[in-house]
C-alpha cells in the first residue's frame, strides 16, 4: 500500500514500494516550491507598478512655451475727405387744404354729382350738390315786388315834394322848411327802396347757395349724404381735400437741427431757396421717390418728443409732382425723408464697423499690435463714420469684432475689400523668447484662450 505525500518546511520525503509512484511525487514537490517563490514576487511587482501609476497621475504637467500665433482681423485705412451731413427722419403725408363740405341753406337734395364719391376727382367750380330751390325762387319774387313798391313810394314822395315847393313859391312867404317840402318823407322812401333792394340781393344770394360747388380742384375723402336727403345749414355733406400742395411733418431733434443749420422760426422766402428733401415710400411693391421743399418749421416744440417739426411741401402731387414711377402722393402715406445738411471739409472717414461703443476706435500699430483711441464723431450712418479728431489719415483701422482685452495681441490685418491682400504682418518675436502678454508674464494654456471672439 502506497503512503501519502506530505509538504512541510524541509525537503520532501517520499516512500513507495513501486518505481512509478516515486517519480510523480517528486515532480509535484518541485512545482509547489516554484509557486511559493513566484506568488510573493508577483504581488510585490503589482504594488510597485500601482504606486508608479499613482505618482504619475498626481504629477503637474510640464509647461510648454506656446508657438508664435497671430490673430487675423479685417482692416482698412482711414481717409480724409469732405462729408455732407444728412438727416433721416419720417413723417405722414397729408393735404395742406382739407375741409368739410357743408350747405349754407336747408332743403331737400335733388342732385348729387356723379364725381362726388369716395376717391372721386372734383374740379374747381363744379356743382356737387343741388338743393330744392323753389322756395328760394318765391323769395326772390317777393323781394322783387318789394323793390317795385319801394320805387313807387319814392316816386310819389318826389312828386309831392315838387308840388309843395311850387305851392310855397306861389305864396311867396319866406323860405320853406324841409318838412314843408316833404324832404323827410322822401328820405324815408329812399331808405325803404334800399332795404327792398337788399332783401332782393339776399334772396338771390340764398338762391345761388342752393347749388354747392367745389371750392378747389381735389378729391373726395368721405361722402355723408345722398340724393333725396333733407339737409340743414352746416350739415356735413362730405369731406374733400385739395391736390395742389401736400405736406409732410418731419420731426427734428436738436442734433438734426444742428446738421441742417435750420433756425427755429424758419420760413422760406420762395420755393427755389427752400431746403430740398428726398421722400420715399413703398407703394405697390416698389420704392417711390418724390421731391419736397422745407417751407417752414413749426411754431413750437412737441412736448412729448422734444422735437421740432419741419413742414416739407410737395407741389402738385397728382400732376407734375408725381414720383419717378408716376405714382401720386396719397394722404396718410408713411414717408421716409432724407435731407441734405451742411458740408464738413477734410473730415476723417472710416468704415462704420471701425467705430466702437463710447466713441472708440481700434487701430493697428507698426509693431503689429492694436491700440485704442478716443475720437470725436461728427456723423455716422450705416456705411461710414466721419471723425473730427482722434485718428490721422492713413492709420490702419481694425474692423473685425473683437474683445477689448485682445486688442494688445499680435494682429495680422487683412484688407477688408480683398481677403488675399495682407495690409500688415506682425514681426515674429525674438528667438528663445517666451510668448508673453503686455506685462511680461508667461502665458499658459487657459480655458479663456479657447473662447471665440465676441462682437461688441
SULFEN-V865281 format. One record per pair of residues at least 24 apart in sequence whose C-alpha atoms are under 10 Angstrom apart, sorted by the first residue. I is the first residue (numbers start at 0). J is the second residue. Records with the same first field share a line. If there is no record, write none. Layout:
BEGIN
I = J / J
END
This chain:
BEGIN
4 = 28
6 = 31 / 32
62 = 442 / 443 / 444
63 = 433 / 442 / 443 / 444
64 = 431 / 432 / 433 / 434 / 435 / 441 / 442 / 443 / 444
65 = 433 / 434 / 435 / 441 / 442 / 443 / 444
66 = 433 / 434
67 = 409 / 427 / 428 / 433 / 434
68 = 408 / 409 / 410 / 411 / 427 / 434
69 = 367 / 368 / 408 / 409 / 410 / 411 / 412 / 424 / 425 / 427
70 = 368 / 405 / 406 / 408 / 409 / 410 / 411 / 412 / 425
71 = 399 / 409 / 410 / 411 / 412 / 413 / 421 / 424
72 = 363 / 397 / 398 / 399 / 400 / 401 / 410 / 411 / 412 / 413 / 414 / 415 / 421
73 = 353 / 396 / 397 / 398 / 399 / 400 / 410 / 411 / 412 / 413 / 414 / 415 / 416 / 417 / 418 / 421 / 422
74 = 350 / 352 / 353 / 361 / 362 / 363 / 395 / 396 / 397 / 398 / 399 / 411 / 412 / 413 / 414 / 415 / 416 / 421 / 422 / 423
75 = 349 / 350 / 353 / 362 / 363 / 393 / 394 / 395 / 396 / 397 / 398 / 412 / 413 / 414 / 415 / 416 / 422
76 = 348 / 349 / 350 / 362 / 363 / 391 / 392 / 393 / 394 / 395 / 396 / 397 / 414 / 415 / 422
77 = 347 / 348 / 349 / 350 / 353 / 362 / 385 / 386 / 390 / 391 / 392 / 393 / 394 / 395 / 396
78 = 345 / 346 / 347 / 348 / 349 / 350 / 385 / 390 / 391 / 392 / 393 / 394 / 395
79 = 344 / 345 / 346 / 347 / 348 / 349 / 385 / 386 / 391 / 392 / 393
80 = 343 / 344 / 345 / 346 / 347 / 348 / 385 / 392
81 = 342 / 343 / 344 / 345 / 346 / 347 / 348 / 385
82 = 340 / 341 / 342 / 343 / 344 / 345 / 346 / 347 / 348 / 377 / 378 / 384 / 385 / 386
83 = 258 / 339 / 340 / 341 / 342 / 343 / 344 / 378 / 385
84 = 255 / 257 / 258 / 259 / 338 / 339 / 340 / 341 / 342 / 343 / 377 / 378 / 379 / 380 / 385
85 = 255 / 258 / 259 / 337 / 338 / 339 / 340 / 341 / 342 / 378 / 379 / 380
86 = 251 / 254 / 255 / 256 / 258 / 259 / 276 / 336 / 337 / 338 / 339 / 340 / 378 / 380
87 = 249 / 250 / 251 / 255 / 276 / 277 / 278 / 335 / 336 / 337 / 338 / 339 / 380
88 = 248 / 249 / 250 / 251 / 252 / 255 / 278 / 334 / 335 / 336 / 337 / 338
89 = 247 / 248 / 249 / 250 / 251 / 278 / 279 / 280 / 333 / 334 / 335 / 336 / 337
90 = 246 / 247 / 248 / 249 / 250 / 278 / 308 / 309 / 310 / 311 / 331 / 332 / 333 / 334 / 335 / 336
91 = 246 / 247 / 248 / 249 / 329 / 330 / 331 / 332 / 333 / 334 / 335
92 = 245 / 246 / 247 / 248 / 249 / 311 / 312 / 313 / 328 / 329 / 330 / 331 / 332 / 333 / 334
93 = 240 / 242 / 244 / 245 / 246 / 247 / 248 / 312 / 313 / 328 / 329 / 330 / 331 / 332 / 333
94 = 217 / 239 / 240 / 241 / 242 / 243 / 244 / 245 / 246 / 247 / 312 / 313 / 316 / 328 / 329 / 330 / 331
95 = 240 / 241 / 242 / 243 / 244 / 245 / 246 / 247 / 312 / 313
96 = 215 / 217 / 239 / 240 / 241 / 242 / 243 / 244 / 245 / 246
97 = 217 / 218 / 219 / 220 / 238 / 239 / 240 / 241 / 242
98 = 214 / 220 / 237 / 238 / 239 / 240 / 241
99 = 220 / 221 / 222 / 233 / 234 / 235 / 236 / 237 / 238 / 239 / 240
100 = 127 / 128 / 211 / 212 / 213 / 214 / 219 / 221 / 222 / 223 / 233 / 234 / 235 / 236 / 237 / 238 / 239 / 240
101 = 128 / 211 / 230 / 231 / 232 / 233 / 234 / 235 / 236 / 237 / 238
102 = 128 / 129 / 130 / 208 / 209 / 210 / 211 / 212 / 230 / 231 / 232 / 233 / 234 / 235 / 236
103 = 205 / 208 / 209 / 210 / 211 / 230 / 231 / 232 / 233 / 234
104 = 130 / 132 / 135 / 205 / 206 / 207 / 208 / 209 / 210 / 211 / 230 / 231 / 232 / 233 / 234
105 = 130 / 131 / 132 / 205 / 208 / 209 / 229 / 230 / 231 / 232 / 233 / 234
106 = 130 / 131 / 132 / 133 / 134 / 209 / 227 / 228 / 229 / 230 / 231 / 232
107 = 131 / 132 / 209 / 226 / 227 / 228 / 229 / 230 / 231
108 = 132 / 209 / 210 / 224 / 225 / 226 / 227 / 228 / 229 / 230
109 = 209 / 225 / 226 / 227 / 228 / 229
110 = 210 / 225 / 226 / 227
111 = 211 / 224 / 225 / 226 / 227
112 = 212 / 225 / 226
114 = 218 / 219
115 = 213 / 218 / 219 / 220 / 221 / 222 / 225 / 236 / 237 / 238 / 239
116 = 218 / 219 / 220 / 221 / 222 / 223 / 225 / 237
117 = 218 / 219 / 220 / 221 / 222 / 223 / 237 / 238 / 239
118 = 217 / 218 / 219 / 220 / 221 / 222 / 239
119 = 217 / 218 / 219 / 220 / 221 / 239
120 = 216 / 217 / 218 / 219 / 220 / 239 / 240 / 241 / 242
121 = 212 / 213 / 214 / 215 / 216 / 217 / 218 / 219 / 239 / 240 / 241 / 242
122 = 212 / 213 / 214 / 215 / 216 / 217 / 218 / 241
123 = 212 / 213 / 214 / 215 / 216 / 217 / 241
124 = 211 / 212 / 213 / 214 / 215 / 216
125 = 210 / 211 / 212 / 213 / 214 / 215 / 216
126 = 210 / 211 / 212 / 213 / 214
127 = 210 / 211 / 212 / 213 / 236
128 = 209 / 210 / 211 / 212 / 213 / 224 / 225 / 226 / 236
129 = 207 / 208 / 209 / 210 / 211 / 212 / 226
130 = 206 / 207 / 208 / 209 / 210 / 211 / 226 / 227 / 228 / 229 / 230
131 = 206 / 209 / 210 / 227 / 229
132 = 205 / 206 / 207 / 208 / 209 / 210
133 = 206 / 209
134 = 206
135 = 202 / 203 / 204 / 205 / 206 / 207 / 208 / 209
136 = 202 / 203 / 205 / 206 / 207
137 = 202 / 206
138 = 198 / 199 / 201 / 202 / 203 / 205 / 206
139 = 198 / 199 / 200 / 201 / 202 / 203 / 204 / 205 / 206
140 = 199 / 202 / 203
141 = 195 / 198 / 199 / 202
142 = 194 / 195 / 196 / 197 / 198 / 199 / 200 / 201 / 202 / 203
143 = 195 / 196 / 198 / 199 / 200 / 202 / 203
144 = 195 / 196 / 199
145 = 191 / 192 / 194 / 195 / 196 / 198 / 199
146 = 191 / 192 / 193 / 194 / 195 / 196 / 197 / 198 / 199
147 = 192 / 195 / 196
148 = 188 / 191 / 192 / 195
149 = 187 / 188 / 189 / 190 / 191 / 192 / 193 / 194 / 195 / 196
150 = 188 / 189 / 191 / 192 / 193 / 195 / 196
151 = 188 / 192
152 = 184 / 185 / 187 / 188 / 189 / 191 / 192
153 = 184 / 185 / 186 / 187 / 188 / 189 / 190 / 191 / 192
154 = 185 / 188 / 189
155 = 184 / 185 / 188
156 = 180 / 181 / 182 / 183 / 184 / 185 / 186 / 187 / 188 / 189
157 = 181 / 182 / 184 / 185 / 186 / 188 / 189
158 = 185
159 = 184 / 185
160 = 184 / 185
211 = 236
213 = 239
214 = 239 / 240 / 241
215 = 239 / 240 / 241 / 242 / 243
216 = 240 / 241 / 242 / 243
217 = 241 / 242 / 243 / 317
218 = 242
220 = 330
240 = 330
241 = 315
242 = 313 / 314 / 315 / 316 / 317 / 318 / 327 / 328 / 329 / 330
243 = 313 / 314 / 315 / 316 / 317 / 318 / 320
244 = 312 / 313 / 314 / 315 / 316 / 317 / 320
245 = 291 / 310 / 311 / 312 / 313 / 314 / 315 / 316 / 317 / 320 / 328 / 329 / 330
246 = 291 / 292 / 293 / 294 / 309 / 310 / 311 / 312 / 313 / 314 / 328 / 330
247 = 278 / 291 / 292 / 293 / 308 / 309 / 310 / 311 / 312 / 313 / 330 / 331 / 332 / 333 / 334 / 335 / 336
248 = 293 / 296 / 297 / 307 / 308 / 309 / 310 / 311 / 312 / 334
249 = 293 / 296 / 297 / 306 / 307 / 308 / 309 / 310 / 311 / 334 / 335 / 336
250 = 296 / 297 / 300 / 301 / 304 / 305 / 306 / 307 / 308 / 309 / 310
251 = 296 / 300 / 304 / 305 / 306 / 307 / 308 / 309
252 = 300 / 304 / 305 / 306 / 307 / 308
253 = 305 / 306 / 307
255 = 306 / 307 / 338 / 340
256 = 306 / 307 / 309 / 340
257 = 340 / 341
258 = 338 / 339 / 340 / 341 / 342 / 377 / 378
259 = 338 / 339 / 340 / 341 / 342
260 = 340 / 341
261 = 293 / 295 / 296 / 309 / 340
262 = 295 / 296
263 = 295 / 296 / 297 / 298 / 299 / 300 / 307 / 308 / 309
264 = 295 / 296 / 297 / 298 / 299
265 = 293 / 294 / 295 / 296 / 297 / 298 / 309
266 = 293 / 294 / 295 / 296 / 297 / 309 / 310
267 = 292 / 293 / 294 / 295 / 296
268 = 294 / 295
269 = 294
270 = 294 / 312 / 314
273 = 311
274 = 311 / 338 / 339 / 340
275 = 311 / 312 / 337 / 338 / 339 / 340
276 = 311 / 312 / 313 / 336 / 337 / 338 / 339
277 = 311 / 334 / 335 / 336 / 337 / 338 / 339
278 = 311 / 313 / 322 / 328 / 333 / 334 / 335 / 336 / 337 / 338
279 = 322 / 328 / 333 / 334 / 335 / 336 / 337
280 = 328 / 332 / 333 / 334 / 335 / 336
281 = 332 / 333 / 334 / 335
282 = 326 / 328 / 332
283 = 326
285 = 324
286 = 322 / 323 / 324
287 = 321 / 322 / 323 / 324 / 325 / 326 / 327 / 328 / 334
288 = 321 / 322 / 323 / 324 / 325 / 326 / 327 / 328 / 334 / 335 / 336
289 = 313 / 314 / 316 / 320 / 321 / 322 / 323 / 324 / 325 / 326 / 327 / 328 / 334 / 336
290 = 314 / 316 / 320 / 321 / 322 / 323 / 336
291 = 316 / 320 / 336 / 338
292 = 338
293 = 338
311 = 336
343 = 377 / 378 / 385 / 387
344 = 387
345 = 385 / 386 / 387 / 392
346 = 376 / 377 / 384 / 385 / 386 / 387 / 388 / 391 / 392
347 = 376 / 377 / 384 / 385 / 386 / 387 / 388 / 389 / 390 / 391 / 392 / 393
348 = 377 / 378 / 379 / 383 / 384 / 385 / 386 / 387 / 390 / 391 / 392
349 = 379 / 382 / 383 / 384 / 385 / 386 / 390 / 392 / 395 / 396 / 398
350 = 379 / 380 / 381 / 382 / 383 / 384 / 385 / 396 / 397 / 398 / 415
351 = 379 / 380 / 381 / 382 / 383 / 384 / 385 / 398
352 = 381 / 382 / 383 / 384 / 396 / 397 / 398 / 399 / 400
353 = 383 / 384 / 396 / 397 / 398 / 399 / 400
354 = 379 / 383 / 384 / 385 / 386 / 396 / 397 / 398
355 = 398 / 400 / 455
356 = 455
358 = 386 / 389
359 = 389
360 = 389 / 390 / 396 / 397 / 398
361 = 390 / 395 / 396 / 397 / 398 / 399 / 401 / 403 / 406
362 = 390 / 394 / 395 / 396 / 397 / 398 / 406
363 = 394 / 395 / 396 / 397 / 406 / 407 / 409 / 410 / 411 / 412 / 423 / 425
364 = 394 / 395 / 396 / 407 / 409 / 410 / 423 / 425
365 = 394 / 395 / 423 / 424 / 425 / 426
366 = 409 / 410 / 423 / 424 / 425 / 426 / 427
367 = 407 / 408 / 409 / 410 / 411 / 412 / 423 / 424 / 425 / 426 / 427
368 = 405 / 406 / 407 / 408 / 409 / 410 / 411 / 412 / 423 / 424 / 425 / 426
369 = 395 / 396 / 397 / 403 / 405 / 406 / 407 / 408 / 409 / 410
370 = 396 / 397 / 403 / 405 / 406 / 407 / 408
371 = 403 / 406 / 407
395 = 422 / 423
399 = 452 / 454 / 455
400 = 452 / 453 / 454 / 455
401 = 451 / 452 / 453 / 454 / 455
402 = 451 / 452 / 453 / 454 / 455
403 = 452 / 453 / 455
405 = 452
407 = 436 / 437
408 = 435 / 436 / 437
409 = 436
END
